[in-house]
């Protein structure tokens, strides 16, 4: 789990009910040894 984040927050991100902050996205990518682009897809509707 990403340190300092609840299970509910992680679930909301996974089910696309919550968009993580850039800081959280970087921490998550680092935790899994991946690039942000490999974990998160941009949402064209939010542009």
Secondary structure as a PSIPRED ss2 file (coil, helix, strand):
# PSIPRED VFORMAT (PSIPRED V4.0)

   1 X C   1.000  0.000  0.000
   2 X C   1.000  0.000  0.000
   3 X C   1.000  0.000  0.000
   4 X C   1.000  0.000  0.000
   5 X C   1.000  0.000  0.000
   6 X C   1.000  0.000  0.000
   7 X H   0.000  1.000  0.000
   8 X H   0.000  1.000  0.000
   9 X H   0.000  1.000  0.000
  10 X H   0.000  1.000  0.000
  11 X H   0.000  1.000  0.000
  12 X H   0.000  1.000  0.000
  13 X H   0.000  1.000  0.000
  14 X H   0.000  1.000  0.000
  15 X C   1.000  0.000  0.000
  16 X C   1.000  0.000  0.000
  17 X C   1.000  0.000  0.000
  18 X C   1.000  0.000  0.000
  19 X C   1.000  0.000  0.000
  20 X C   1.000  0.000  0.000
  21 X C   1.000  0.000  0.000
  22 X H   0.000  1.000  0.000
  23 X H   0.000  1.000  0.000
  24 X H   0.000  1.000  0.000
  25 X H   0.000  1.000  0.000
  26 X H   0.000  1.000  0.000
  27 X H   0.000  1.000  0.000
  28 X H   0.000  1.000  0.000
  29 X H   0.000  1.000  0.000
  30 X H   0.000  1.000  0.000
  31 X H   0.000  1.000  0.000
  32 X H   0.000  1.000  0.000
  33 X C   1.000  0.000  0.000
  34 X C   1.000  0.000  0.000
  35 X C   1.000  0.000  0.000
  36 X H   0.000  1.000  0.000
  37 X H   0.000  1.000  0.000
  38 X H   0.000  1.000  0.000
  39 X H   0.000  1.000  0.000
  40 X C   1.000  0.000  0.000
  41 X C   1.000  0.000  0.000
  42 X C   1.000  0.000  0.000
  43 X C   1.000  0.000  0.000
  44 X H   0.000  1.000  0.000
  45 X H   0.000  1.000  0.000
  46 X H   0.000  1.000  0.000
  47 X C   1.000  0.000  0.000
